[in-house]
Amino acid sequence: MRHRMLGNTGLFVSELCLGTMTFGGDGGMWGQIGKLQQAEVDALVGRAIDAGINFIDTANVYAEGRSEMLTGQALKNLKVPRENVIVATKLLGETCTKAPNSRGMSRFHIMDAVEASLKRLQLDHVDLYQIHGFDPATPIEEAVRALDNLVQRGLVRYVGVSNWAAWHIAKAHGISARLGLSRFESLQAYYTIAGRDLERELVPMLLSERVGLMVWSPLAGGLLSGKYGRDKTSTEAGSRRMTFDFPPVHLERAHDVIDVMRGIATAKDVSVAQIALAWLLHQKVVTTVIVGAKRVDQLDDNIAATNVTLNAEELAQLDAVSALPAEYPGWMFARQGEYRRKQLTQN
């Protein structure tokens, strides 16, 4: 297991991060995603730690807070030294209580949410605290100031965001630089070989500003596991994609990609899922890939992807079949920048 620096910090996180969305669901959407209870959670967390994963990501809304509770208890049950694990959680949506100010990224909600998350996790600080989405009702400056206050108080080590646009993050960075506040060091976002929209605006910004990328749903809700046919049937009973059709994917293009991945996987004697994960791990912009599982054998298959190497020819095949359609202003940048790029390569 390799480790990479998170954003523009000195913090090293494992290239795979254990996701906890499958922890604690007991009905509704969360029950469809996962119903793992303490013994099963302990087994997954223990296997992840043993494999060298030092990064765990959860959120206050997962299973109405039960995911945080199970995660914290697992770390306690397994006696994991605090300095050996990087714990990340998120806030934005409502957890348990429903009130006008029980969601969003206002100072009011941020201050309440962090205290509640720390209590559920049984920790005195969170290593990475992330805003789980963009709140158009709250000024970005208010959120940035509130998060910096948590850093100054020692309740939070680093801050990040999830599901933000490039201009949101750029504006927040400008505010942080102007006021001398803690900046967002990470973006948690959807990115797969079948969903490369991130590359249009966000990837250039992340690379330019040295912001770490945490990839969620790297198998597109299980679609890229290779267990689904073009007729939408699955070879695995109870598959998540059959009951929870998310994230949205261009299915025809995705299955074209899966066909190419299946050929490479067969030649390497690995799973299709491992090829999908390996492709992400070969992308320069990716810091860590969040993997979720319901069983230890699923987690083991994901972990094995860190040993899969794709050569230049295989990467070219995968890039060709999954390439995004040209879109303005990207095609204009490519056209106008061609001469300058040639100059750079000659020097």
Backbone torsions as a table, in degrees:
resi	resn	phi	psi	omega
1	MET	NA	119.0	178.0
2	ARG	-87.0	159.4	179.5
3	HIS	-126.2	143.2	-175.6
4	ARG	-130.2	151.4	178.8
5	MET	-71.9	140.1	179.3
6	LEU	-89.4	111.2	177.8
7	GLY	58.4	-141.0	-178.3
8	ASN	-98.6	49.4	-177.8
9	THR	-125.5	179.5	173.9
10	GLY	-102.3	15.3	-177.8
11	LEU	-88.5	126.0	179.5
12	PHE	-101.3	128.2	178.7
13	VAL	-122.9	151.5	-179.8
14	SER	-68.1	151.1	-177.3
15	GLU	-68.1	-17.2	168.5
16	LEU	-114.2	141.5	178.9
17	CYS	-121.8	135.1	179.8
18	LEU	-80.6	117.3	176.0
19	GLY	-88.1	150.1	-171.9
20	THR	-121.8	20.2	-178.4
21	MET	-65.7	-21.7	179.7
22	THR	-83.5	0.7	-176.6
23	PHE	-89.2	124.5	163.2
24	GLY	89.6	-1.2	-179.4
25	GLY	-65.2	141.0	179.5
26	ASP	-135.2	14.7	179.2
27	GLY	163.6	166.0	178.7
28	GLY	61.0	-148.0	-178.4
29	MET	-60.0	-42.9	-177.0
30	TRP	-66.8	-33.7	176.7
31	GLY	-67.2	-33.5	177.4
32	GLN	-68.8	-35.8	-177.6
33	ILE	-74.9	-42.9	-179.6
34	GLY	179.6	144.4	-177.8
35	LYS	-123.1	24.9	-175.0
36	LEU	-62.0	135.3	177.4
37	GLN	-109.8	-174.7	-163.9
38	GLN	-54.9	-47.5	-177.3
39	ALA	-62.3	-40.3	179.7
40	GLU	-70.5	-38.1	177.5
41	VAL	-64.4	-44.7	178.6
42	ASP	-57.0	-41.8	-178.7
43	ALA	-64.8	-43.1	-179.7
44	LEU	-67.9	-46.3	-179.9
45	VAL	-63.1	-42.0	178.9
46	GLY	-62.7	-42.4	178.8
47	ARG	-64.9	-40.4	179.0
48	ALA	-62.3	-47.4	179.7
49	ILE	-61.2	-43.7	-179.8
50	ASP	-62.0	-30.6	-178.5
51	ALA	-82.9	-3.9	178.7
52	GLY	101.3	3.1	175.8
53	ILE	-74.3	122.2	180.0
54	ASN	-113.7	11.9	-172.0
55	PHE	-126.7	124.8	178.9
56	ILE	-127.5	131.0	-177.8
57	ASP	-118.7	130.9	176.6
58	THR	-137.1	-168.8	178.3
59	ALA	-159.4	152.0	-177.5
60	ASN	-67.0	-25.3	-178.3
61	VAL	-85.0	-16.1	-178.1
62	TYR	-61.2	119.6	179.8
63	ALA	51.7	37.6	176.9
64	GLU	56.1	39.6	176.7
65	GLY	94.9	-14.7	-177.1
66	ARG	-68.5	-28.9	177.5
67	SER	-61.7	-44.8	177.1
68	GLU	-61.3	-43.6	-178.6
69	MET	-62.0	-45.6	-179.6
70	LEU	-66.8	-38.2	179.0
71	THR	-64.1	-49.1	179.2
72	GLY	-60.9	-42.0	-180.0
73	GLN	-67.1	-35.9	178.2
74	ALA	-62.5	-44.5	178.7
75	LEU	-61.7	-36.5	177.7
76	LYS	-70.5	-45.4	-179.2
77	ASN	-61.8	-38.0	-177.2
78	LEU	-84.9	-5.0	179.9
79	LYS	55.8	43.9	178.6
80	VAL	-74.8	121.7	178.0
81	PRO	-56.7	134.3	-175.3
82	ARG	-55.8	-37.7	-177.0
83	GLU	-74.1	-7.4	-178.6
84	ASN	-92.9	-3.8	-176.1
85	VAL	-136.7	137.4	175.9
86	ILE	-101.1	116.9	-177.2
87	VAL	-106.5	124.5	178.3
88	ALA	-118.2	140.0	171.8
89	THR	-140.2	176.2	-172.4
90	LYS	-139.2	158.8	175.8
91	LEU	-138.8	150.5	168.0
92	LEU	175.7	-57.7	-175.6
93	GLY	-79.8	175.3	-179.3
94	GLU	-75.7	142.7	175.5
95	THR	-129.7	113.4	177.6
96	CYS	70.9	-62.0	-178.0
97	THR	-88.9	147.3	178.3
98	LYS	-120.1	109.9	-179.5
99	ALA	-152.7	161.8	-177.7
100	PRO	-55.2	-32.2	-176.7
101	ASN	-108.6	18.0	-180.0
102	SER	-95.2	20.6	174.6
103	ARG	-150.6	169.9	177.5
104	GLY	98.5	-171.1	-177.8
105	MET	-120.8	31.5	175.1
106	SER	-71.0	160.2	175.3
107	ARG	-58.3	-40.8	179.4
108	PHE	-54.8	-50.9	-175.9
109	HIS	-73.7	-40.1	-179.4
110	ILE	-59.0	-46.9	-178.0
111	MET	-63.5	-40.8	178.7
112	ASP	-70.3	-42.7	-173.9
113	ALA	-64.8	-40.3	-177.5
114	VAL	-66.6	-39.9	179.1
115	GLU	-62.9	-41.8	179.9
116	ALA	-66.5	-41.0	179.4
117	SER	-65.4	-42.6	178.9
118	LEU	-61.5	-38.6	178.7
119	LYS	-65.0	-45.1	-179.6
120	ARG	-66.7	-37.5	-179.2
121	LEU	-79.6	-13.3	-177.0
122	GLN	60.5	42.9	-179.3
123	LEU	-125.7	159.9	176.5
124	ASP	-97.9	-8.5	174.5
125	HIS	-157.9	156.6	173.9
126	VAL	-107.0	136.4	-178.1
127	ASP	-75.2	-38.6	177.5
128	LEU	-135.5	119.8	-179.4
129	TYR	-113.3	123.6	-170.6
130	GLN	-122.5	140.8	170.6
131	ILE	-81.4	125.2	-166.3
132	HIS	-80.2	0.6	179.3
133	GLY	173.7	175.8	-177.0
134	PHE	-93.0	133.4	179.4
135	ASP	-107.8	103.2	-176.7
136	PRO	-69.1	-11.9	-178.5
137	ALA	-84.9	-15.2	-176.0
138	THR	-113.3	130.8	175.6
139	PRO	-59.1	139.2	179.8
140	ILE	-58.2	-38.6	-178.7
141	GLU	-60.4	-37.4	178.9
142	GLU	-62.2	-44.1	-179.5
143	ALA	-66.5	-43.3	-179.0
144	VAL	-63.1	-43.0	178.3
145	ARG	-63.7	-42.5	-178.9
146	ALA	-64.7	-42.7	179.8
147	LEU	-66.6	-38.2	177.1
148	ASP	-62.8	-36.2	177.6
149	ASN	-61.7	-38.4	177.8
150	LEU	-65.5	-36.9	177.4
151	VAL	-65.8	-44.9	-179.1
152	GLN	-63.8	-31.7	179.2
153	ARG	-82.0	-7.6	178.7
154	GLY	82.9	8.5	179.1
155	LEU	-80.7	-21.9	-177.2
156	VAL	-138.2	139.5	178.9
157	ARG	-91.2	-47.6	-179.3
158	TYR	-136.7	159.1	-179.8
159	VAL	-125.7	150.9	179.8
160	GLY	-151.4	-176.9	-179.8
161	VAL	-136.4	167.8	175.9
162	SER	-138.7	137.9	175.4
163	ASN	60.6	41.5	174.1
164	TRP	-104.3	154.7	174.3
165	ALA	-80.8	162.7	-179.0
166	ALA	-60.3	-40.4	-177.6
167	TRP	-69.5	-30.9	175.9
168	HIS	-59.0	-49.2	-176.8
169	ILE	-67.9	-41.6	179.4
170	ALA	-60.9	-41.6	178.8
171	LYS	-65.4	-43.0	178.8
172	ALA	-61.8	-40.6	177.9
173	HIS	-63.1	-38.4	178.1
174	GLY	-62.8	-41.5	178.2
175	ILE	-64.9	-44.7	-179.9
176	SER	-60.9	-43.5	-179.7
177	ALA	-65.4	-41.9	-178.3
178	ARG	-66.0	-37.8	-174.4
179	LEU	-101.2	-2.3	-179.9
180	GLY	69.3	39.7	-177.6
181	LEU	-106.7	163.2	176.9
182	SER	-60.8	135.0	-177.9
183	ARG	-100.3	163.5	176.5
184	PHE	-72.5	121.6	-176.7
185	GLU	-99.7	-8.2	-177.0
186	SER	-147.8	153.3	170.8
187	LEU	-124.7	127.6	173.2
188	GLN	-100.9	119.7	-171.4
189	ALA	-147.2	159.2	176.1
190	TYR	-77.9	129.4	179.5
191	TYR	-157.9	122.6	174.3
192	THR	-143.6	169.6	176.6
193	ILE	-66.0	-19.9	177.6
194	ALA	-98.6	-0.3	180.0
195	GLY	-146.1	80.8	-172.3
196	ARG	-100.0	20.7	-178.1
197	ASP	-55.9	-28.5	179.8
198	LEU	-55.0	-27.1	-174.1
199	GLU	-72.8	-14.9	-176.6
200	ARG	-70.3	-51.4	-176.1
201	GLU	-122.5	-40.7	-172.5
202	LEU	-73.0	-43.7	-177.8
203	VAL	-59.3	-47.7	177.4
204	PRO	-58.4	-39.5	178.4
205	MET	-66.0	-44.6	-179.0
206	LEU	-60.7	-43.7	180.0
207	LEU	-67.9	-41.3	-179.4
208	SER	-64.8	-42.2	-174.6
209	GLU	-96.9	3.3	-179.9
210	ARG	54.2	55.8	175.0
211	VAL	-104.5	131.8	-179.0
212	GLY	-72.5	146.2	178.3
213	LEU	-112.2	121.5	173.7
214	MET	-106.0	117.7	-174.4
215	VAL	-90.2	124.3	173.3
216	TRP	-103.9	153.2	-177.9
217	SER	50.7	55.5	-176.9
218	PRO	-66.2	-15.3	177.0
219	LEU	-107.8	18.1	177.9
220	ALA	52.6	52.9	179.3
221	GLY	65.8	26.2	179.2
222	GLY	95.8	-11.0	-178.4
223	LEU	-58.1	-37.4	-176.3
224	LEU	-87.1	13.0	175.4
225	SER	-74.8	-15.6	-177.9
226	GLY	85.8	5.0	-176.7
227	LYS	-94.8	-0.7	-178.8
228	TYR	-111.3	135.3	176.6
229	GLY	-90.5	171.7	178.4
230	ARG	-63.6	-20.0	178.2
231	ASP	-85.1	8.4	177.0
232	LYS	74.0	6.2	175.4
233	THR	-82.6	159.2	-179.1
234	SER	-125.0	148.8	176.5
235	THR	-85.4	-1.9	-177.4
236	GLU	-121.0	122.3	-179.0
237	ALA	-64.2	141.1	176.3
238	GLY	72.5	19.9	-178.0
239	SER	-61.2	138.7	-175.7
240	ARG	-59.8	-39.9	-175.5
241	ARG	-64.2	-24.0	-179.8
242	MET	-74.1	-26.7	-177.1
243	THR	-111.9	-16.4	-175.8
244	PHE	-139.1	86.6	-172.1
245	ASP	-79.4	79.8	-175.4
246	PHE	-157.4	143.0	-1.4
247	PRO	-77.6	162.0	178.9
248	PRO	-62.2	136.9	-177.7
249	VAL	-138.4	142.3	171.8
250	HIS	-73.3	98.0	-168.2
251	LEU	-62.7	-41.1	-178.4
252	GLU	-61.9	-46.0	179.3
253	ARG	-67.2	-37.1	179.9
254	ALA	-61.8	-42.8	-179.4
255	HIS	-70.2	-29.6	172.9
256	ASP	-63.7	-40.7	177.8
257	VAL	-65.2	-44.2	-179.6
258	ILE	-60.8	-38.0	178.8
259	ASP	-59.6	-42.9	178.8
260	VAL	-69.2	-42.7	178.7
261	MET	-61.7	-37.8	-178.4
262	ARG	-64.1	-38.4	177.5
263	GLY	-63.9	-42.8	178.8
264	ILE	-67.4	-40.7	-180.0
265	ALA	-63.0	-41.3	179.2
266	THR	-63.5	-42.3	-179.7
267	ALA	-65.0	-31.5	-178.2
268	LYS	-95.7	-5.4	-177.7
269	ASP	58.3	47.9	176.4
270	VAL	-131.0	174.8	179.6
271	SER	-81.8	158.6	175.8
272	VAL	-61.9	-37.9	178.9
273	ALA	-59.9	-38.3	180.0
274	GLN	-65.5	-34.9	177.1
275	ILE	-66.9	-42.0	178.7
276	ALA	-61.3	-42.3	179.1
277	LEU	-70.9	-40.5	-179.9
278	ALA	-62.5	-38.6	177.7
279	TRP	-58.6	-44.1	178.3
280	LEU	-62.8	-42.6	-178.3
281	LEU	-67.4	-16.7	176.2
282	HIS	-87.3	-6.1	-178.8
283	GLN	-85.8	127.1	-175.2
284	LYS	-56.8	-33.8	-174.3
285	VAL	-75.2	-19.3	-173.3
286	VAL	-80.2	126.8	174.6
287	THR	-90.9	-50.0	-178.1
288	THR	-150.6	150.2	178.9
289	VAL	-112.2	123.1	-178.6
290	ILE	-83.4	121.2	179.3
291	VAL	-114.7	130.7	176.6
292	GLY	-114.3	151.6	-178.3
293	ALA	-150.8	156.7	174.0
294	LYS	-104.8	-16.7	-178.3
295	ARG	-138.0	155.7	-179.7
296	VAL	-63.8	-36.6	-179.8
297	ASP	-65.5	-33.1	175.0
298	GLN	-65.9	-43.2	178.4
299	LEU	-62.5	-41.7	179.0
300	ASP	-60.0	-40.5	178.9
301	ASP	-63.1	-41.0	177.7
302	ASN	-64.8	-43.3	-179.6
303	ILE	-61.3	-35.7	-179.3
304	ALA	-64.1	-19.0	178.9
305	ALA	-63.3	-23.8	-179.9
306	THR	-68.1	-14.2	178.8
307	ASN	-99.5	2.0	-178.8
308	VAL	-91.9	123.6	178.0
309	THR	-109.4	129.1	176.9
310	LEU	-102.8	127.6	-179.8
311	ASN	-81.8	174.8	-175.4
312	ALA	-59.6	-39.1	-179.8
313	GLU	-66.8	-42.5	179.9
314	GLU	-66.4	-41.3	177.8
315	LEU	-63.5	-38.3	178.6
316	ALA	-64.7	-40.4	176.6
317	GLN	-60.9	-47.4	-177.8
318	LEU	-67.3	-40.1	179.0
319	ASP	-64.8	-39.2	-177.9
320	ALA	-65.5	-44.8	-176.0
321	VAL	-75.5	-21.1	-176.5
322	SER	-108.1	5.0	-173.9
323	ALA	-59.2	141.4	176.8
324	LEU	-72.3	144.9	172.7
325	PRO	-62.5	144.7	179.4
326	ALA	-62.4	138.8	-177.2
327	GLU	-144.5	141.7	177.6
328	TYR	-72.2	140.5	6.4
329	PRO	-92.2	8.1	-177.3
330	GLY	-57.0	-43.9	-178.0
331	TRP	-68.5	-27.2	176.5
332	MET	-73.3	-39.6	176.2
333	PHE	-59.9	-43.4	-178.7
334	ALA	-62.8	-41.8	-178.8
335	ARG	-68.1	-47.6	-176.4
336	GLN	-71.8	-29.0	-176.4
337	GLY	-89.7	-4.1	-174.8
338	GLU	-58.8	-45.2	-178.0
339	TYR	-64.7	-42.4	-178.2
340	ARG	-67.0	-36.4	178.0
341	ARG	-65.7	-36.7	176.3
342	LYS	-63.5	-39.7	178.0
343	GLN	-62.1	-41.7	-178.2
344	LEU	-65.0	-40.2	-179.0
345	THR	-70.5	-23.1	179.9
346	GLN	-81.7	-16.9	-178.3
347	ASN	-97.6	NA	NA
